[in-house]
């Protein structure tokens, strides 16, 4: 039985004997936004990279719609996943348009199909199409992230994976992009997994929050569950520390 679009079953990940994850079981519901949150080094980005097939587990298995994420399966599976990193991950020697359409051209999409899709996604991401004529170094941080989002959505993937996509942006740009990202998520209703260290940001986006600590899941549930029904003292302290920051009050 498939009980999640993504599943981690007893997954551990170790580097030189040091565990980043310890026996994690997690199912990601389709069509919802799940936010992985926790302090630095808790394993949240490792979970995302395992889902994307960028890492292999030391123990356990990772599945996408019931199919193991293996080296053999990855070429087909990755076309069904969009991935956005903190710095955007754009190729510096390619224009924005070349970055966005790279895989579509590789797959043999006709020029008019590419043009139509790019225009549609630029409207959705509130990105001026003229920006795509620039190289990444000529774009602002916010523009690079919007281009990265368009690239991630180009093939109309079933799932969108975002690893702290707003973490490197200044507060005003981040505020605007938060609003636009939530609108994109609501419009497309794709399966979204987003990593952040910011509880306010998690509460703003999430249908479900997964709070991690030292490679394990401490609590999962709605944002209200963490805020109003913390599972233990660590969760209470984490929420208290986040609420003490000025930004937390905006969406808590």
C-alpha positions, 0 to 999 in steps of 0.5 A: 500500500502506498501511504505517501508520495514520498516515504522514508522507511527506517532511514539512517544516514551516516558520514564517517560513522557520524549519524545525520539521520537515525531510523527515520520513518516519514510519509509525505502526503500528496498535494500538500505542503510539508515543511521540515524544520529544526536547528542547524545540523538536525538532518532536515536538508539530508532528508530532502536530498535523500528524497531527491536522490542526491544522497543514498541512505546508509540504512533503510529505504526511500520511495517515491510513489512506492518505487525505490529511489535508486540510481537506476530509477533516478533519471525518470523520477527526477523529471517528476521532481522540481528542486530549488536550493538556497542559492538557486543552483543556476548554471552561471555560464547560461542565461536565465532562459537557457537554465530554465529550458535546459531539460525541456530542450534535452527532451526534445520539446518544440520551441513553441511549447517551450515559449508557451510554458516559460511565459505561463510560469513567468506570470505565475512566479511574477518574473519579468521575462526580460530577466531571462536574458541575463546571466545569474551574476546579473540578477538580484537574489530574488530574481535568481530564486524566481528563475530557479522556481520557474526552472523547477516547474518547467517540466510540470513535476508532481513534487517540488522540493525546496531547501531553504529557498529564501534563507539568503535573501534580505528581509524585504525581498524574502517577504515578497517572495514568501507571499508569491510562493504561497500563492504558487503552492495554492494555485498548483496544489502540488506536493511540496516539501520545504526546508527552513529553520524559521518557525514563522516561515513554516507556519506561513506555508505548511499544511504539516510541520515536521520538527527534527532534532539530532537526526530524528523526528521530534514532532509532526502535525499542524503548525497549531499542534507545535504552537499549542500542543508541544510534545516535549520540553525541546519543542516548547523551547524551540517555539519559545525561542522562535517566538522571541524573534521579531519576524515570528510575530508576523505569522505565528 
